[in-house]
Amino acid sequence: MSWIDQLIRHLEQVTCSGCGEYYHGGDIAAVVTEPARLIVRLRCRGCGQDGIAILDFGANVIAADPITVDDVLDTHDLLARASCPPTDLFPTLVG
């Protein structure tokens, strides 16, 4: 099950504040996506009331050091010496 399926399943447990009916997968649409936040629009099938849900995934963003010129040159040298294509070096980045 994908993360979006899990998210929809979670939002289907939420009820409309107007009539109390549960939302369904087709009632949910993403409005804004950000790295750590998703804002979705909810429309109730029972009464037609619109609502929003703001899903904050936390600020656990991993801070990475900036890429330097030396990093780029080292990568260039690595790829130049490789005896196989880059897709074999980095298989998780393919497809």
MOWO-V490230 format. One record per residue. N is the residue number from 1. RES is the residue in one small letter. PSI is psi in degrees with one decimal (999 if undefined). BURIAL is + if it has 9 or more other C-alpha atoms within 8 Angstrom, else -. D_LAST is the distance of its C-alpha to the last C-alpha in Angstrom with 1 decimal. Layout:
n->{N/N}
res->{RES/RES}
psi->{PSI/PSI}
burial->{BURIAL/BURIAL}
d_last->{D_LAST/D_LAST}
This chain:
n->{1/2/3/4/5/6/7/8/9/10/11/12/13/14/15/16/17/18/19/20/21/22/23/24/25/26/27/28/29/30/31/32/33/34/35/36/37/38/39/40/41/42/43/44/45/46/47/48/49/50/51/52/53/54/55/56/57/58/59/60/61/62/63/64/65/66/67/68/69/70/71/72/73/74/75/76/77/78/79/80/81/82/83/84/85/86/87/88/89/90/91/92/93/94/95}
res->{m/s/w/i/d/q/l/i/r/h/l/e/q/v/t/c/s/g/c/g/e/y/y/h/g/g/d/i/a/a/v/v/t/e/p/a/r/l/i/v/r/l/r/c/r/g/c/g/q/d/g/i/a/i/l/d/f/g/a/n/v/i/a/a/d/p/i/t/v/d/d/v/l/d/t/h/d/l/l/a/r/a/s/c/p/p/t/d/l/f/p/t/l/v/g}
psi->{130.7/167.1/-32.2/-36.8/-40.6/-39.4/-46.0/-42.8/-40.2/-46.1/-22.5/-7.3/-0.8/141.9/154.1/135.9/-16.2/-49.3/-9.9/1.0/148.2/145.9/156.1/161.6/-39.1/-10.2/-0.5/128.4/132.9/136.4/-48.4/132.5/131.3/165.5/-37.0/13.2/144.7/130.0/124.8/149.9/134.8/133.0/122.1/130.9/-27.0/-53.0/-6.9/2.9/137.1/148.4/171.3/154.9/131.6/114.9/110.7/120.0/11.8/170.0/37.1/47.1/129.8/122.6/122.4/148.7/146.8/150.3/130.0/169.4/-40.7/-38.0/-43.5/-44.7/-40.4/-41.4/-42.0/-46.4/-41.9/-47.2/-34.7/-32.9/-14.4/142.2/8.6/164.5/156.1/-30.8/-26.7/-27.9/-33.3/66.4/-27.9/-13.2/-7.1/132.9/999}
burial->{-/-/-/-/-/+/-/+/+/-/+/+/-/-/+/+/-/-/-/-/-/+/+/-/+/-/+/+/-/+/-/-/-/-/-/-/+/+/+/+/+/+/+/+/-/-/-/-/-/-/-/-/-/-/-/-/-/-/-/-/-/-/-/-/-/-/-/-/-/-/-/+/-/-/-/-/-/-/-/-/-/-/-/-/-/-/-/-/-/-/-/-/-/-/-}
d_last->{18.1/16.0/17.8/18.8/20.3/22.2/23.4/24.7/26.4/28.0/29.2/30.6/33.1/34.5/37.6/38.9/41.6/43.7/44.0/42.2/39.9/36.4/33.4/30.9/27.2/28.1/30.5/27.8/26.1/24.3/26.5/25.4/22.3/22.7/21.0/23.6/25.1/24.6/27.4/27.7/30.4/32.1/34.4/36.8/37.4/40.8/42.5/40.0/40.0/37.1/35.9/33.2/31.4/30.3/27.8/28.0/25.5/27.8/27.9/26.3/24.4/24.0/26.0/24.5/26.7/26.3/24.7/27.6/28.4/28.7/25.2/23.9/26.3/25.4/21.7/22.8/25.0/22.4/20.1/23.3/24.4/21.1/21.5/17.9/15.1/13.4/10.0/12.4/13.9/11.1/8.7/7.9/6.7/3.8/0.0}
